[in-house]
Amino acid sequence: MDDQSDRILDGMAELHSGNRSLAIREALKTHESVESILREMERTHADELRRQKVQSERSFRNGTAIPWEQVKKRNKL
Protein backbone atom coordinates (compact mmCIF):
# COMPACT_ATOMS: atom_id res chain seq x y z
CA MET A 1 0.00 0.00 0.00
CA ASP A 2 1.36 3.45 -0.85
CA ASP A 3 1.96 6.02 1.89
CA GLN A 4 -1.05 8.19 1.05
CA SER A 5 -3.45 5.22 1.10
CA ASP A 6 -1.93 4.02 4.35
CA ARG A 7 -2.48 7.44 5.97
CA ILE A 8 -6.07 7.53 4.71
CA LEU A 9 -6.71 4.04 6.07
CA ASP A 10 -5.22 5.00 9.43
CA GLY A 11 -7.59 7.98 9.57
CA MET A 12 -10.55 5.78 8.69
CA ALA A 13 -9.49 3.19 11.25
CA GLU A 14 -9.60 5.83 14.01
CA LEU A 15 -13.36 5.95 13.46
CA HIS A 16 -13.49 2.19 14.04
CA SER A 17 -11.45 1.90 17.26
CA GLY A 18 -8.25 1.50 15.24
CA ASN A 19 -9.56 -1.57 13.45
CA ARG A 20 -8.21 -1.29 9.88
CA SER A 21 -10.11 -4.38 8.73
CA LEU A 22 -13.41 -2.92 9.87
CA ALA A 23 -12.55 0.38 8.17
CA ILE A 24 -11.86 -1.46 4.89
CA ARG A 25 -15.12 -3.44 5.18
CA GLU A 26 -17.09 -0.24 5.74
CA ALA A 27 -15.31 1.49 2.84
CA LEU A 28 -16.17 -1.43 0.54
CA LYS A 29 -19.81 -1.35 1.59
CA THR A 30 -19.93 2.40 1.03
CA HIS A 31 -18.31 1.99 -2.38
CA GLU A 32 -20.91 -0.58 -3.38
CA SER A 33 -23.73 1.69 -2.19
CA VAL A 34 -22.38 4.61 -4.19
CA GLU A 35 -21.96 2.44 -7.29
CA SER A 36 -25.52 1.18 -6.88
CA ILE A 37 -26.86 4.73 -6.64
CA LEU A 38 -24.90 5.77 -9.74
CA ARG A 39 -26.21 2.77 -11.71
CA GLU A 40 -29.77 3.67 -10.72
CA MET A 41 -29.28 7.31 -11.68
CA GLU A 42 -27.83 6.30 -15.05
CA ARG A 43 -30.74 3.94 -15.64
CA THR A 44 -33.30 6.55 -14.62
CA HIS A 45 -31.77 9.24 -16.84
CA ALA A 46 -30.63 7.01 -19.72
CA ASP A 47 -32.81 8.71 -22.33
CA GLU A 48 -31.56 12.19 -21.44
CA LEU A 49 -27.94 11.01 -21.28
CA ARG A 50 -28.28 9.46 -24.76
CA ARG A 51 -29.85 12.66 -26.09
CA GLN A 52 -27.00 14.75 -24.69
CA LYS A 53 -24.41 12.34 -26.12
CA VAL A 54 -25.95 12.50 -29.60
CA GLN A 55 -26.15 16.30 -29.39
CA SER A 56 -22.50 16.55 -28.30
CA GLU A 57 -21.31 14.22 -31.05
CA ARG A 58 -23.25 16.27 -33.59
CA SER A 59 -21.65 19.49 -32.29
CA PHE A 60 -18.16 18.00 -32.65
CA ARG A 61 -18.89 16.72 -36.17
CA ASN A 62 -20.30 20.10 -37.21
CA GLY A 63 -17.43 22.02 -35.62
CA THR A 64 -19.76 23.94 -33.33
CA ALA A 65 -18.44 22.50 -30.05
CA ILE A 66 -16.82 25.02 -27.70
CA PRO A 67 -13.45 24.00 -26.20
CA TRP A 68 -13.50 23.50 -22.43
CA GLU A 69 -10.82 26.14 -21.88
CA GLN A 70 -13.04 28.70 -23.62
CA VAL A 71 -16.05 27.67 -21.51
CA LYS A 72 -14.01 28.09 -18.32
CA LYS A 73 -12.71 31.49 -19.42
CA ARG A 74 -16.18 32.69 -20.42
CA ASN A 75 -17.60 31.60 -17.05
CA LYS A 76 -14.60 32.80 -15.03
CA LEU A 77 -13.86 29.31 -13.71
PyMOL commands that set and color helices and strands:
alter all, ss='L'
color gray80, all
select helices_A, chain A and resi 3-14+20-44+46-62+68-74
alter helices_A, ss='H'
color red, helices_A
deselect
rebuild
show_as cartoon
